[in-house]
Amino acid sequence: MAQLKVQQRKSSIGCKANQRETLRSLGLKRIGDVVVKEDRPEIRGMVQTVRHLVTVEEVE
């Protein structure tokens, strides 16, 4: 199964509370943090919520 590599590129300061909580639930705490998550609809939805703060690439 494919995986997603998610990297936080911008700060969550000034963002809405649900966006900050989404970053935390993805496991991102600061700029430059990288996590690898399984490619599932739930994770895709979280990434969509904070798409302006992160970069995403697929990993095999």
PDB file of N, CA, C and O in Angstrom:
ATOM      1  N   MET A   1       0.841  -1.181   0.000  1.00  0.00           N
ATOM      2  CA  MET A   1       0.000   0.000   0.000  1.00  0.00           C
ATOM      3  C   MET A   1       0.884   1.241   0.000  1.00  0.00           C
ATOM      4  O   MET A   1       1.932   1.272   0.646  1.00  0.00           O
ATOM      5  N   ALA A   2       0.458   2.241  -0.717  1.00  0.00           N
ATOM      6  CA  ALA A   2       1.228   3.481  -0.818  1.00  0.00           C
ATOM      7  C   ALA A   2       1.183   4.247   0.498  1.00  0.00           C
ATOM      8  O   ALA A   2       0.287   4.067   1.324  1.00  0.00           O
ATOM      9  N   GLN A   3       2.166   5.093   0.656  1.00  0.00           N
ATOM     10  CA  GLN A   3       2.224   5.927   1.846  1.00  0.00           C
ATOM     11  C   GLN A   3       2.410   7.379   1.424  1.00  0.00           C
ATOM     12  O   GLN A   3       2.858   7.661   0.312  1.00  0.00           O
ATOM     13  N   LEU A   4       2.064   8.288   2.315  1.00  0.00           N
ATOM     14  CA  LEU A   4       2.208   9.711   2.066  1.00  0.00           C
ATOM     15  C   LEU A   4       3.264  10.292   2.987  1.00  0.00           C
ATOM     16  O   LEU A   4       3.253  10.044   4.193  1.00  0.00           O
ATOM     17  N   LYS A   5       4.175  11.066   2.418  1.00  0.00           N
ATOM     18  CA  LYS A   5       5.170  11.782   3.203  1.00  0.00           C
ATOM     19  C   LYS A   5       4.682  13.222   3.320  1.00  0.00           C
ATOM     20  O   LYS A   5       4.573  13.933   2.321  1.00  0.00           O
ATOM     21  N   VAL A   6       4.391  13.643   4.541  1.00  0.00           N
ATOM     22  CA  VAL A   6       3.827  14.961   4.796  1.00  0.00           C
ATOM     23  C   VAL A   6       4.856  15.789   5.550  1.00  0.00           C
ATOM     24  O   VAL A   6       5.369  15.355   6.582  1.00  0.00           O
ATOM     25  N   GLN A   7       5.162  16.987   5.037  1.00  0.00           N
ATOM     26  CA  GLN A   7       6.128  17.873   5.681  1.00  0.00           C
ATOM     27  C   GLN A   7       5.470  19.217   5.945  1.00  0.00           C
ATOM     28  O   GLN A   7       4.840  19.800   5.062  1.00  0.00           O
ATOM     29  N   GLN A   8       5.627  19.704   7.182  1.00  0.00           N
ATOM     30  CA  GLN A   8       5.078  21.016   7.517  1.00  0.00           C
ATOM     31  C   GLN A   8       6.002  22.091   6.966  1.00  0.00           C
ATOM     32  O   GLN A   8       7.202  22.080   7.239  1.00  0.00           O
ATOM     33  N   ARG A   9       5.442  23.029   6.183  1.00  0.00           N
ATOM     34  CA  ARG A   9       6.229  24.071   5.540  1.00  0.00           C
ATOM     35  C   ARG A   9       5.978  25.460   6.124  1.00  0.00           C
ATOM     36  O   ARG A   9       6.835  26.336   6.012  1.00  0.00           O
ATOM     37  N   LYS A  10       4.824  25.673   6.741  1.00  0.00           N
ATOM     38  CA  LYS A  10       4.489  26.982   7.306  1.00  0.00           C
ATOM     39  C   LYS A  10       4.029  26.814   8.748  1.00  0.00           C
ATOM     40  O   LYS A  10       3.647  25.725   9.178  1.00  0.00           O
ATOM     41  N   SER A  11       4.076  27.910   9.474  1.00  0.00           N
ATOM     42  CA  SER A  11       3.677  27.909  10.874  1.00  0.00           C
ATOM     43  C   SER A  11       2.160  27.874  11.012  1.00  0.00           C
ATOM     44  O   SER A  11       1.431  28.320  10.125  1.00  0.00           O
ATOM     45  N   SER A  12       1.702  27.342  12.130  1.00  0.00           N
ATOM     46  CA  SER A  12       0.264  27.301  12.403  1.00  0.00           C
ATOM     47  C   SER A  12      -0.197  28.532  13.181  1.00  0.00           C
ATOM     48  O   SER A  12      -1.372  28.644  13.529  1.00  0.00           O
ATOM     49  N   ILE A  13       0.718  29.446  13.452  1.00  0.00           N
ATOM     50  CA  ILE A  13       0.354  30.672  14.164  1.00  0.00           C
ATOM     51  C   ILE A  13      -0.607  31.473  13.291  1.00  0.00           C
ATOM     52  O   ILE A  13      -0.344  31.702  12.110  1.00  0.00           O
ATOM     53  N   GLY A  14      -1.702  31.889  13.871  1.00  0.00           N
ATOM     54  CA  GLY A  14      -2.690  32.670  13.139  1.00  0.00           C
ATOM     55  C   GLY A  14      -3.712  31.824  12.403  1.00  0.00           C
ATOM     56  O   GLY A  14      -4.630  32.371  11.793  1.00  0.00           O
ATOM     57  N   CYS A  15      -3.582  30.515  12.443  1.00  0.00           N
ATOM     58  CA  CYS A  15      -4.537  29.625  11.784  1.00  0.00           C
ATOM     59  C   CYS A  15      -5.700  29.327  12.717  1.00  0.00           C
ATOM     60  O   CYS A  15      -5.645  29.589  13.919  1.00  0.00           O
ATOM     61  N   LYS A  16      -6.736  28.780  12.140  1.00  0.00           N
ATOM     62  CA  LYS A  16      -7.897  28.389  12.933  1.00  0.00           C
ATOM     63  C   LYS A  16      -7.539  27.214  13.837  1.00  0.00           C
ATOM     64  O   LYS A  16      -6.607  26.459  13.562  1.00  0.00           O
ATOM     65  N   ALA A  17      -8.289  27.078  14.908  1.00  0.00           N
ATOM     66  CA  ALA A  17      -8.013  26.043  15.907  1.00  0.00           C
ATOM     67  C   ALA A  17      -8.101  24.643  15.305  1.00  0.00           C
ATOM     68  O   ALA A  17      -7.292  23.779  15.642  1.00  0.00           O
ATOM     69  N   ASN A  18      -9.068  24.405  14.421  1.00  0.00           N
ATOM     70  CA  ASN A  18      -9.192  23.065  13.848  1.00  0.00           C
ATOM     71  C   ASN A  18      -7.990  22.722  12.967  1.00  0.00           C
ATOM     72  O   ASN A  18      -7.625  21.551  12.858  1.00  0.00           O
ATOM     73  N   GLN A  19      -7.376  23.710  12.346  1.00  0.00           N
ATOM     74  CA  GLN A  19      -6.186  23.453  11.533  1.00  0.00           C
ATOM     75  C   GLN A  19      -4.991  23.116  12.417  1.00  0.00           C
ATOM     76  O   GLN A  19      -4.206  22.228  12.084  1.00  0.00           O
ATOM     77  N   ARG A  20      -4.845  23.812  13.535  1.00  0.00           N
ATOM     78  CA  ARG A  20      -3.768  23.491  14.481  1.00  0.00           C
ATOM     79  C   ARG A  20      -3.939  22.078  15.033  1.00  0.00           C
ATOM     80  O   ARG A  20      -2.972  21.325  15.147  1.00  0.00           O
ATOM     81  N   GLU A  21      -5.176  21.727  15.372  1.00  0.00           N
ATOM     82  CA  GLU A  21      -5.452  20.391  15.900  1.00  0.00           C
ATOM     83  C   GLU A  21      -5.193  19.314  14.845  1.00  0.00           C
ATOM     84  O   GLU A  21      -4.736  18.219  15.173  1.00  0.00           O
ATOM     85  N   THR A  22      -5.482  19.621  13.596  1.00  0.00           N
ATOM     86  CA  THR A  22      -5.236  18.663  12.517  1.00  0.00           C
ATOM     87  C   THR A  22      -3.745  18.417  12.352  1.00  0.00           C
ATOM     88  O   THR A  22      -3.325  17.274  12.169  1.00  0.00           O
ATOM     89  N   LEU A  23      -2.939  19.473  12.416  1.00  0.00           N
ATOM     90  CA  LEU A  23      -1.489  19.308  12.338  1.00  0.00           C
ATOM     91  C   LEU A  23      -0.993  18.417  13.475  1.00  0.00           C
ATOM     92  O   LEU A  23      -0.166  17.530  13.259  1.00  0.00           O
ATOM     93  N   ARG A  24      -1.495  18.653  14.677  1.00  0.00           N
ATOM     94  CA  ARG A  24      -1.095  17.838  15.831  1.00  0.00           C
ATOM     95  C   ARG A  24      -1.491  16.382  15.646  1.00  0.00           C
ATOM     96  O   ARG A  24      -0.716  15.482  15.969  1.00  0.00           O
ATOM     97  N   SER A  25      -2.693  16.144  15.128  1.00  0.00           N
ATOM     98  CA  SER A  25      -3.141  14.767  14.956  1.00  0.00           C
ATOM     99  C   SER A  25      -2.353  14.056  13.850  1.00  0.00           C
ATOM    100  O   SER A  25      -2.244  12.830  13.855  1.00  0.00           O
ATOM    101  N   LEU A  26      -1.810  14.819  12.913  1.00  0.00           N
ATOM    102  CA  LEU A  26      -0.926  14.234  11.907  1.00  0.00           C
ATOM    103  C   LEU A  26       0.457  13.957  12.484  1.00  0.00           C
ATOM    104  O   LEU A  26       1.231  13.203  11.894  1.00  0.00           O
ATOM    105  N   GLY A  27       0.774  14.551  13.621  1.00  0.00           N
ATOM    106  CA  GLY A  27       2.076  14.342  14.248  1.00  0.00           C
ATOM    107  C   GLY A  27       3.084  15.425  13.921  1.00  0.00           C
ATOM    108  O   GLY A  27       4.282  15.240  14.133  1.00  0.00           O
ATOM    109  N   LEU A  28       2.611  16.562  13.402  1.00  0.00           N
ATOM    110  CA  LEU A  28       3.492  17.672  13.035  1.00  0.00           C
ATOM    111  C   LEU A  28       3.459  18.725  14.134  1.00  0.00           C
ATOM    112  O   LEU A  28       2.389  19.177  14.542  1.00  0.00           O
ATOM    113  N   LYS A  29       4.639  19.112  14.609  1.00  0.00           N
ATOM    114  CA  LYS A  29       4.718  20.068  15.714  1.00  0.00           C
ATOM    115  C   LYS A  29       5.386  21.369  15.328  1.00  0.00           C
ATOM    116  O   LYS A  29       5.068  22.420  15.884  1.00  0.00           O
ATOM    117  N   ARG A  30       6.321  21.311  14.369  1.00  0.00           N
ATOM    118  CA  ARG A  30       7.043  22.531  14.006  1.00  0.00           C
ATOM    119  C   ARG A  30       7.403  22.501  12.528  1.00  0.00           C
ATOM    120  O   ARG A  30       7.305  21.460  11.878  1.00  0.00           O
ATOM    121  N   ILE A  31       7.814  23.632  12.011  1.00  0.00           N
ATOM    122  CA  ILE A  31       8.201  23.733  10.609  1.00  0.00           C
ATOM    123  C   ILE A  31       9.356  22.780  10.337  1.00  0.00           C
ATOM    124  O   ILE A  31      10.320  22.721  11.100  1.00  0.00           O
ATOM    125  N   GLY A  32       9.249  22.039   9.248  1.00  0.00           N
ATOM    126  CA  GLY A  32      10.295  21.100   8.868  1.00  0.00           C
ATOM    127  C   GLY A  32      10.045  19.677   9.326  1.00  0.00           C
ATOM    128  O   GLY A  32      10.727  18.758   8.871  1.00  0.00           O
ATOM    129  N   ASP A  33       9.090  19.471  10.210  1.00  0.00           N
ATOM    130  CA  ASP A  33       8.765  18.115  10.655  1.00  0.00           C
ATOM    131  C   ASP A  33       8.223  17.288   9.490  1.00  0.00           C
ATOM    132  O   ASP A  33       7.478  17.792   8.650  1.00  0.00           O
ATOM    133  N   VAL A  34       8.605  16.023   9.452  1.00  0.00           N
ATOM    134  CA  VAL A  34       8.157  15.111   8.394  1.00  0.00           C
ATOM    135  C   VAL A  34       7.571  13.866   9.041  1.00  0.00           C
ATOM    136  O   VAL A  34       8.150  13.309   9.974  1.00  0.00           O
ATOM    137  N   VAL A  35       6.426  13.434   8.543  1.00  0.00           N
ATOM    138  CA  VAL A  35       5.825  12.179   8.979  1.00  0.00           C
ATOM    139  C   VAL A  35       5.438  11.376   7.743  1.00  0.00           C
ATOM    140  O   VAL A  35       5.128  11.940   6.694  1.00  0.00           O
ATOM    141  N   VAL A  36       5.461  10.065   7.881  1.00  0.00           N
ATOM    142  CA  VAL A  36       5.013   9.177   6.810  1.00  0.00           C
ATOM    143  C   VAL A  36       3.772   8.462   7.314  1.00  0.00           C
ATOM    144  O   VAL A  36       3.807   7.763   8.326  1.00  0.00           O
ATOM    145  N   LYS A  37       2.689   8.645   6.600  1.00  0.00           N
ATOM    146  CA  LYS A  37       1.403   8.066   6.987  1.00  0.00           C
ATOM    147  C   LYS A  37       0.896   7.158   5.880  1.00  0.00           C
ATOM    148  O   LYS A  37       1.235   7.330   4.709  1.00  0.00           O
ATOM    149  N   GLU A  38       0.077   6.191   6.270  1.00  0.00           N
ATOM    150  CA  GLU A  38      -0.556   5.314   5.296  1.00  0.00           C
ATOM    151  C   GLU A  38      -1.560   6.122   4.472  1.00  0.00           C
ATOM    152  O   GLU A  38      -2.255   6.986   5.007  1.00  0.00           O
ATOM    153  N   ASP A  39      -1.632   5.842   3.185  1.00  0.00           N
ATOM    154  CA  ASP A  39      -2.528   6.571   2.286  1.00  0.00           C
ATOM    155  C   ASP A  39      -3.948   6.049   2.446  1.00  0.00           C
ATOM    156  O   ASP A  39      -4.348   5.072   1.813  1.00  0.00           O
ATOM    157  N   ARG A  40      -4.701   6.728   3.310  1.00  0.00           N
ATOM    158  CA  ARG A  40      -6.096   6.373   3.573  1.00  0.00           C
ATOM    159  C   ARG A  40      -6.957   7.612   3.403  1.00  0.00           C
ATOM    160  O   ARG A  40      -6.439   8.727   3.463  1.00  0.00           O
ATOM    161  N   PRO A  41      -8.244   7.450   3.195  1.00  0.00           N
ATOM    162  CA  PRO A  41      -9.129   8.612   3.017  1.00  0.00           C
ATOM    163  C   PRO A  41      -9.116   9.570   4.208  1.00  0.00           C
ATOM    164  O   PRO A  41      -9.244  10.781   4.029  1.00  0.00           O
ATOM    165  N   GLU A  42      -8.960   9.033   5.424  1.00  0.00           N
ATOM    166  CA  GLU A  42      -8.952   9.892   6.607  1.00  0.00           C
ATOM    167  C   GLU A  42      -7.733  10.815   6.596  1.00  0.00           C
ATOM    168  O   GLU A  42      -7.836  12.000   6.911  1.00  0.00           O
ATOM    169  N   ILE A  43      -6.592  10.262   6.235  1.00  0.00           N
ATOM    170  CA  ILE A  43      -5.363  11.041   6.193  1.00  0.00           C
ATOM    171  C   ILE A  43      -5.439  12.059   5.060  1.00  0.00           C
ATOM    172  O   ILE A  43      -5.015  13.203   5.227  1.00  0.00           O
ATOM    173  N   ARG A  44      -5.975  11.652   3.905  1.00  0.00           N
ATOM    174  CA  ARG A  44      -6.135  12.581   2.781  1.00  0.00           C
ATOM    175  C   ARG A  44      -7.015  13.760   3.182  1.00  0.00           C
ATOM    176  O   ARG A  44      -6.749  14.895   2.786  1.00  0.00           O
ATOM    177  N   GLY A  45      -8.055  13.502   3.962  1.00  0.00           N
ATOM    178  CA  GLY A  45      -8.932  14.577   4.419  1.00  0.00           C
ATOM    179  C   GLY A  45      -8.216  15.531   5.348  1.00  0.00           C
ATOM    180  O   GLY A  45      -8.409  16.744   5.259  1.00  0.00           O
ATOM    181  N   MET A  46      -7.386  15.001   6.246  1.00  0.00           N
ATOM    182  CA  MET A  46      -6.606  15.857   7.152  1.00  0.00           C
ATOM    183  C   MET A  46      -5.641  16.729   6.362  1.00  0.00           C
ATOM    184  O   MET A  46      -5.502  17.922   6.632  1.00  0.00           O
ATOM    185  N   VAL A  47      -4.975  16.121   5.380  1.00  0.00           N
ATOM    186  CA  VAL A  47      -4.025  16.874   4.555  1.00  0.00           C
ATOM    187  C   VAL A  47      -4.756  17.965   3.782  1.00  0.00           C
ATOM    188  O   VAL A  47      -4.237  19.070   3.623  1.00  0.00           O
ATOM    189  N   GLN A  48      -5.951  17.660   3.305  1.00  0.00           N
ATOM    190  CA  GLN A  48      -6.741  18.655   2.567  1.00  0.00           C
ATOM    191  C   GLN A  48      -7.074  19.851   3.454  1.00  0.00           C
ATOM    192  O   GLN A  48      -7.110  20.984   2.973  1.00  0.00           O
ATOM    193  N   THR A  49      -7.316  19.614   4.741  1.00  0.00           N
ATOM    194  CA  THR A  49      -7.649  20.689   5.675  1.00  0.00           C
ATOM    195  C   THR A  49      -6.491  21.659   5.851  1.00  0.00           C
ATOM    196  O   THR A  49      -6.706  22.863   5.997  1.00  0.00           O
ATOM    197  N   VAL A  50      -5.259  21.144   5.838  1.00  0.00           N
ATOM    198  CA  VAL A  50      -4.084  21.996   6.084  1.00  0.00           C
ATOM    199  C   VAL A  50      -3.176  22.062   4.850  1.00  0.00           C
ATOM    200  O   VAL A  50      -1.961  22.207   4.981  1.00  0.00           O
ATOM    201  N   ARG A  51      -3.760  21.956   3.663  1.00  0.00           N
ATOM    202  CA  ARG A  51      -2.968  21.890   2.431  1.00  0.00           C
ATOM    203  C   ARG A  51      -2.106  23.120   2.201  1.00  0.00           C
ATOM    204  O   ARG A  51      -1.095  23.033   1.504  1.00  0.00           O
ATOM    205  N   HIS A  52      -2.478  24.272   2.772  1.00  0.00           N
ATOM    206  CA  HIS A  52      -1.693  25.495   2.607  1.00  0.00           C
ATOM    207  C   HIS A  52      -0.500  25.547   3.566  1.00  0.00           C
ATOM    208  O   HIS A  52       0.336  26.443   3.457  1.00  0.00           O
ATOM    209  N   LEU A  53      -0.412  24.601   4.502  1.00  0.00           N
ATOM    210  CA  LEU A  53       0.671  24.583   5.488  1.00  0.00           C
ATOM    211  C   LEU A  53       1.670  23.448   5.262  1.00  0.00           C
ATOM    212  O   LEU A  53       2.748  23.451   5.857  1.00  0.00           O
ATOM    213  N   VAL A  54       1.332  22.495   4.425  1.00  0.00           N
ATOM    214  CA  VAL A  54       2.167  21.302   4.258  1.00  0.00           C
ATOM    215  C   VAL A  54       2.439  21.014   2.790  1.00  0.00           C
ATOM    216  O   VAL A  54       1.759  21.519   1.896  1.00  0.00           O
ATOM    217  N   THR A  55       3.467  20.175   2.568  1.00  0.00           N
ATOM    218  CA  THR A  55       3.692  19.592   1.249  1.00  0.00           C
ATOM    219  C   THR A  55       3.542  18.090   1.386  1.00  0.00           C
ATOM    220  O   THR A  55       3.868  17.519   2.427  1.00  0.00           O
ATOM    221  N   VAL A  56       3.045  17.445   0.327  1.00  0.00           N
ATOM    222  CA  VAL A  56       2.751  16.015   0.370  1.00  0.00           C
ATOM    223  C   VAL A  56       3.343  15.354  -0.859  1.00  0.00           C
ATOM    224  O   VAL A  56       3.261  15.890  -1.965  1.00  0.00           O
ATOM    225  N   GLU A  57       3.942  14.187  -0.662  1.00  0.00           N
ATOM    226  CA  GLU A  57       4.363  13.373  -1.801  1.00  0.00           C
ATOM    227  C   GLU A  57       4.120  11.911  -1.478  1.00  0.00           C
ATOM    228  O   GLU A  57       4.178  11.489  -0.322  1.00  0.00           O
ATOM    229  N   GLU A  58       3.847  11.152  -2.523  1.00  0.00           N
ATOM    230  CA  GLU A  58       3.591   9.720  -2.348  1.00  0.00           C
ATOM    231  C   GLU A  58       4.903   8.956  -2.301  1.00  0.00           C
ATOM    232  O   GLU A  58       5.835   9.242  -3.052  1.00  0.00           O
ATOM    233  N   VAL A  59       4.957   7.982  -1.406  1.00  0.00           N
ATOM    234  CA  VAL A  59       6.132   7.121  -1.243  1.00  0.00           C
ATOM    235  C   VAL A  59       5.674   5.697  -1.456  1.00  0.00           C
ATOM    236  O   VAL A  59       4.643   5.284  -0.924  1.00  0.00           O
ATOM    237  N   GLU A  60       6.423   4.953  -2.223  1.00  0.00           N
ATOM    238  CA  GLU A  60       6.061   3.548  -2.469  1.00  0.00           C
ATOM    239  C   GLU A  60       6.561   2.666  -1.351  1.00  0.00           C
ATOM    240  O   GLU A  60       6.353   1.453  -1.382  1.00  0.00           O
TER     241      GLU A  60
END
